[in-house]
Amino acid sequence: MAVISIPNNKSIEVSDLETHVMLAEQRRQSLTDQILRIEKEVEEIKNHATASRRLLIGAIISIVTGVMTTVFSVLLNYNFLK
């Protein structure tokens, strides 16, 4: 591997176009990977939110049905006792 001498105030990226292109490609790929990971996490969060919403709606329906059944049963028994 060759050693490249660089002036004190310049980075190798400034002085060598090929290095600049390779580093830019690596940065782009890294950003693409990060975006894909974030998109996947957001999709998972949406799926969890949908599942939670369905579970909550099911629980509410069960509670309302239970309360209505109990009230109906009490009223029905109360009317038969009179």
N, C-alpha and C positions, 0 to 999 in steps of 0.2 A: 504494500500500500504506500503510495507516494505522500509525502508531506507537502502541503501547499503553504507557502508563506503569504501572509495577508498583512497589508498595512495596518497600523495600530488602530485606526478609527473605522475601518471597514470590516463588514462581515463577509464571509465567503459567499453568501447568497448575493450580495451586491456585485461582487467581482466575477462570478461565474454563472452564466445563463443556465447551463444544464443543471447545476445545483439548485438554482432558483426554481426551475421547472419541476424538478423532482420533489422539492420541499412543498411547493404549492400543491402538487398532486396528493402528497401525503396529508396535507392539511385538509384538502377537499374531501378525501376519503374518510378522514377522522370525523369531520363535520357530518358527512352523510351517514356514517355509522351511528353517531349520536342522535341525529334526527330520527332514524329508523327505530332506535331503542326507545326514544321518547314517544313516538307514535304508537309503538306496541304497548307501552305503559298506559297511555291515555285510553287506548282501546280496552285494556283490561279494567281500568277504572270505570269506563262506561258499562261494561258487562256486569261488574259488581253492583253498580248503581241500579241497573235494570233488574237484576235478581233481587236486590233489597226492596225495590219498589213493589215487585210482584209479591214478595213475602209479606210486606206490610199490608197490601190490599187484601191478601188472603186472610191475614190475621183479623183485620177489621171486619171482613165479611163473616168470619166465624163468630166473632164476638157479638155482632149485631144479630145474627141468626140465633145464637144462644139466648140472648136477652129477649128477643121476640118470642121464641118458643116458651121460655119461662113465663113471660107475661101472659101469653095465650093460655098456657096450662093453668095458671093461677086463676085467670078470669073464667075459664071453662069450669073448673072445680067449684069456684065461688057461686056461679050461676046454678049449678046442679045441687048445691047444698041448700039453696033457698026454696 
